[in-house]
């Protein structure tokens, strides 16, 4: 599990399970009660609840400033 307060827009999240396209890395586009994420491989955009992101994500990859 990750700490949701550490996630910023532009960071990448690595999930435990792969997306059907084969990728498990998502770019954070928006943060609120839910997260807007974009798959790094197929560019699909999803909205997912904050609690589900905390459960499903295993790593935060920070965007270099």
C-alpha positions in Angstrom: 0.0 0.0 0.0 1.1 3.5 -0.7 0.6 6.8 1.1 -1.9 8.9 -1.1 -0.6 12.2 0.3 2.8 11.5 -1.4 1.3 11.3 -4.9 1.4 14.4 -7.1 0.1 15.2 -10.6 2.7 14.0 -13.1 3.9 11.1 -11.0 3.7 7.5 -12.1 2.0 4.7 -10.2 3.0 1.0 -10.5 0.1 -1.3 -9.9 0.2 -4.9 -8.6 -1.7 -6.3 -11.5 -1.2 -5.6 -15.2 -3.6 -3.8 -17.4 -5.0 -6.0 -20.3 -2.5 -4.2 -22.7 0.4 -5.6 -20.6 1.5 -2.4 -18.8 1.3 -1.9 -15.0 2.4 1.8 -14.9 0.0 4.7 -14.9 0.5 8.5 -15.1 -1.5 10.6 -12.6 -3.5 13.3 -14.4 -5.7 14.5 -11.6 -6.1 14.0 -7.8 -9.2 14.4 -5.7 -11.7 12.0 -4.2 -10.8 9.9 -7.2 -7.7 9.7 -9.3 -7.6 10.2 -13.1 -4.9 7.9 -14.5 -3.5 7.3 -18.0 -2.0 4.0 -19.0 1.6 4.6 -20.2 1.3 2.0 -23.0 -2.2 2.2 -24.6 -3.0 5.8 -23.4 -6.4 4.7 -21.9 -7.7 7.2 -19.3 -9.6 5.9 -16.2 -11.1 7.4 -13.1 -10.6 5.3 -10.0 -11.5 6.0 -6.4 -8.7 7.0 -4.0 -9.2 4.0 -1.7 -8.8 1.6 -4.7 -5.6 3.3 -5.8 -4.2 3.0 -2.3 -5.0 -0.8 -2.3 -3.9 -1.5 -5.9 -0.7 0.6 -6.2 2.6 -0.8 -5.0 5.0 1.9 -5.9 5.2 5.7 -6.6 7.7 6.7 -9.3 8.3 10.4 -8.8 8.5 12.7 -11.8 11.9 14.4 -11.9 11.6 18.2 -11.2 
